[in-house]
């Protein structure tokens, strides 16, 4: 309908033509970040691309606790060696996504090494080790004590290119939720954000 070629569409979305071709033919199921890139580049909504009616979205399920005990923190692991721990958040619209991430040597924020993007503003603080942040065509070395912030709509990827673990705290402010991640395996940081957002409520009151 837009008169775009496969190559032009892939370039506009920041993905490879071969990946887009496999998605189009049903050989590959796109990750949340890839789907978001396609939706954004074509100026569509998730409802339109999934063929859903534009009804009011179901409320995202969030954890609610004044204090979250360490033993109660939700933990997710990616197959490439990234461990994500959900931090305490409030059940309010537009609230913060908060994660403590540990990257094993060689690990990246997407299993396939593809840069991702999503809505919101991403903040971070490095606690230990070093990560390489690929942001569009820029490269930044993030070391212990460094903090950073950028528009998460820019393509980005974190990689631990060292031989030691790296740990940091990440906050995403103003992210609009995409399709709930229901698979048993997470392959990108965006999958983790969606899965953490879909966790059941916990009761208020701990202090």
TAWOSUL-V40219 format. One record per helix or strand of 3 or more residues. SS is the DSSP state (~ for helix, > for strand). FROM is the first residue (numbers start at 1). LEN is the number of residues. If there is no record, write none. Layout:
BEGIN
ss=<SS;SS>
from=<FROM;FROM>
len=<LEN;LEN>
END
This chain:
BEGIN
ss=<~;~;~;~;~;>;>;>;>;>;>;>;>;>;~>
from=<6;17;32;46;70;75;82;97;121;130;138;147;156;166;189>
len=<8;8;10;5;3;3;5;7;8;6;6;5;4;8;9>
END
